[in-house]
Amino acid sequence: MPRLLCDGRSLELASDQSVLDALSGAGFEVSSSCRVGACQSCLVQAIGGAPPARAQVGVKDSLRAQGFFLACQATLTEDLEISLAGASALEVPASIAGVNLLAPDVLRVVLETREAFAYRAGQFVTLLREDGLARAYSLASLPSEKHLELHVRVLPRGAMSNWLAGPAAIGSQVRLRGPAGDCCYVPGDSQQPLVLAGVGTGLAPLWGVLRDALAAQHQGRIELWHGARTPEGLYLTHELQALAATHRNFSYHPCALEPGQATSDVRLGNLDQLLLAAVPAFAEHRVYLCGDAGLVQSLKRRVFLAGASLQRIHADAFVGSH
């Protein structure tokens, strides 16, 4: 059986056991959240031997070169030595400066960092609490702004989201790891039509991408489709309507599955069906998809079949964690 060496201890791993499970079972404290390789919370560093290639998929080139990999995606066929301290060096201290409601179950969380935090609008970060609890959230802010902004859905049993919604969070010290993800505006073809689509807090990265594109004076048509279960779950509607009123190339399409107290400008139905009916061909488009993992994967496949190049589809699927 292959051995995992960590901090002077040797662990034997079964063929189907992940590095994360082995470390957790042995009492090591390793940050983790989604456990499917999406959030990148469980980065560890190989210092002896080569990490499995599968466990480095989606990891930034600069981090791969340093031996970082996703512990939840790594099973071993040969011995490997790792360091847990390396990932801590990637973290930036921050504080929670403000929290307010954007929708009945969506928080805007404002963070301030003690040092510069380089990122691109639409990327995501891992937020780590002092006790090690970690969750990945997309950035809704722009790098030019002085603060970082997250949109957090409050889950009924969500450990992080309910803490953020409570009074103890304001002023608390946290850590950030990242950024990661490729859901970013790509300059260079200002005439290219853009389609941005997401549900729930999938709006967070799209809000960043949209404002980044407009700031870059993108000339092509930009459509933003945002869906929720009811109209009450939609948010930033006034801000998006204001942008649509002042930018002739931008249109905003709010959607809801159920009527609720629907207004005349909210389309009823599944977001994917409404989008594909309105935009049947995507050969010329760059497409951004964010939110629920099932919807993102389905839409990615369908817009590809409708002509979109895979190189022009930027998708960040949100995987829920409690």
N, C-alpha and C positions, 0 to 999 in steps of 0.2 A: 504493500500500500504506500502511496506517496506521502511524504512528510511535509508539514508546513512548519517552518521555524519562525517564531515571533517572540521578541523580547526574551530570548534565552530559553524559551519553552518549545518543545517539539510535539506537534499534534499529528496523528495519523488520520487521513481522510478516506472515507469510503469513495468508491468511484463516482457515485451520484451526489456526493455531499459538497455543497458550495463552501468556499472559503469563509463567507459571512456566517453560515450556520455553524461551522467548526469553531470560529472565534467566539461567537455568542455562547455556544455550548460549553466552552472552556472558561467562561467568565470574563472575557475581554470586552471592553466597552467600545463598540464600533457604531458610529452613526449610521442609521439606515431609515428608509421610509417606504418606498414603493416595492422594493425587492424584485423588480422586473427589469432593471437596467435603465429606467427612464429618468429618474431624478438625480442620479449621480451622488447621492448622499454618502454612499459607502466606499468612496475612494480610499484605497490603501496603496502603498508603494512597494514594489518589488526591489530588493537590494541584493538578491542573490538568485540567479536563475531567471528565466523568461516567463512572464505572465501569459496565460492563454490569450490568443488573438481575439477570441470571441468576447473576452472581458474588457477589451479596450475599444470596442466599437462605440463610436459617439464621443469618446474622450478626446479633448483637444490635442493636436499634434505635439505641442510643447510639453504637455503632461505625459503623453505616451512615451516621448523620448526619455523622460525621467523615470519611467517604470511604473507610473500610476495606472491602476486598473480598477474595475468595479468588482468588489468582493462578492456581491450577490450573483454575479454571472460567471464566476470562476470555479471550475472543477479542475482537479489536478491529475495529470498523468505522470508527473515527475516532481521531485522535491523542489520547494520554493521557499525562499527566505523573504520576509516582508518587514516593513516598519510601519507602525501606526502613527509615529510622530510626524512623518513627512506631510500627511494630510493637514495636520494642525497648522503647519507653516503657510498653507494656502488660505487661511481664514483671516478675515478682516473684522475688527471689533466695530460694533455699531450700537446705537441705542434707539428705542422706540419713542419717537417724538410725538406721535399722535395717532389716534384711531377714531374713525367715524363711519357711520353706515352709509353705503351707497344704494343698497336695496335691503329688504327685510332680512336676508341671510347673507349679505355680502359686505365685508369690511374694507375700507381703505386704510391701509397701515403705512404710516410715514416713518421712514428710518433716516437717521443721520449717522454718518461715518466719521471717524476721527481722522482718516486719511483718504486720499483720492481713491475712488473705486472705478476702475475703467470697465466699461461695458458698452454694448450696443442696444439701442431700444428694441425691446421684444425678447431679449434673452431671459433666462431664468437663473435664480440663485437658490442655494440651500440655506435656509434660516435655521440656526442652531441655538437652542435655549441653553442656559447655563448648566442644566442637568443632562445635556446631551441629546434631548429630544430634537429631531431634525425633520423638516418638511421643505419641499421644493415649491417655489412660487415664481411666477413670471413677473418681470419688471414692467410696470406701466409708465414709468417716468422716462424722461429724456436725459442723456448724459449732460446736457447743458444746464439742467436744473440742479439746485443745490441739495436736493433731498432725493431719496429713493422711495418709490411708491409701489406697494403690492396691493393686489385685490384678493381677498381671502374669503372663500365661502365657509360659513360657519356650519359644520356638520353636527348632527345630534350627539355623536359620541367622539367628536374630534378633539383630541387632546391639545393640539396646538391652537386650533381655531377658537375653541372655547376659552382658552387662556388669554388669547389676544383680545377676545371680546370682553374680558373682565377688567376690573379696575387695577389689578396688580401689574398689568403689562406696561402701562404708561411709564416711561422713564427707565424701564428695565434694560440691562445690558445683554446683548445677544452677539452672535458671530455670523458672518456671511461667508459662504464658500461659493466660488464661481467667478465669473458667469459661465454659462454653457448654453447650447442651443443655437440653431441657425435660423430662427424665425426673425429675420432682420431685413430691413429695407436694403435693396441692392441698387446702388447708383450706377449710372452708365448708359441707361436707355430710358430717357425721360419721357418718351412717347408710349412706352409699353403699358397696356391696360393692366391694372392690378385688381384682384379680387381677394378680399379679406373676409373670412367666415369663421364664426365660432359661437359656442353656446356658453351660458353662465359666465364664470370668471375667465373663460377663454377670450373675453374682450380685453383683458389686461394687456397682453402682448400686442394685440391688434391696435389698441389705442396708441401704444408707443410707435408701432410701425407706421400707422397713418400719419401721426404728427411729424415723424421723421421725414416721411415722403413729402409732405406739404412744405416742411421747412426747406427741403432740398429743391423746391419749386418743380416737383414732378408735374409734367404736362399731360400725361396720358390719363385716361379715365380710371377713377378709383371707386370701387364699390365695397362697402362694408355691410355684411349681413350678420346680425346678432340675434340669437334665439334664446328663449327662456320658456319655461313651462306655461307661465301666464304673463300678461303684460307687466304685472307688478314686479316680476323678477328681472325686467330690463333695467338698465341703469346707464348713466351718462347720456341719457336721451337728449336733454336740452343742449348739452355741449356738442353732441354730434350733429344735431339739427342746426346749430349755429355755424358749425364748420361747413355744412352743406350749403347754407345760405350765402356764405362768403367765398366759397371755392366752387366755381362752375363745373369743374371736372370731378367733383366728389359727390357721391350719393349714399345715403344711409337707409338701410332696409331692416327695421325691427320686425321680428317674427315671434309668434307665440303658439304653443301647441293647443292651449285652451283659451277661450275668450276672456274670462275674468271680467274686468272692467275695461275691455278693449276699446281703444280709440280708433278712429277711422284710418290712421296711418300705420297701424300694426297689422301685418299679414298673419293670417291664421294657417297653421299647417306645419309639417316637418321642414326644418330649415333646408335640409339637403334637397328635398323635392322642389321647394320654392326656388332655391338657387339654380338648380339645373334646368328648371322650366324657363327661368328668366335669362340664363346664360347657357345656351345649349352647346356652344363650341368654345374651347379653351386654348386653341392652338397658339394664339398670340399672347396669352395671358401669363403673368406671374401670379401664383396663388399662395395664400397664407391660410393655414387651417389650424385652429387651436381649440382646446376644450376637451370634452368627454372623449375617452380613447376610442370607444366604439364608433362614434360619429366621425371622428377624425380619420380613422382607418377606412371607413366606408366611403367617405367623401374623397379621400386621396385616390382610392381605386376608381371611383366614378369620374372624377375630373381627368384622370389619366386616360381613361377610355374615351372621354370626350375631347381628347386631343392635346391635353397639357403635357409638356415635357417633364419627366421626373426631376430634371435638374432645376426646373422652375417651380416646383412644389415645395414649400417650406411648411413643415408640419410638426407641431409639438402637442403630443397627446398627454392629457392630464390623467394620472393614475391615482385614484383616491387612497388615502391613508388615514387611519384613525389615531 
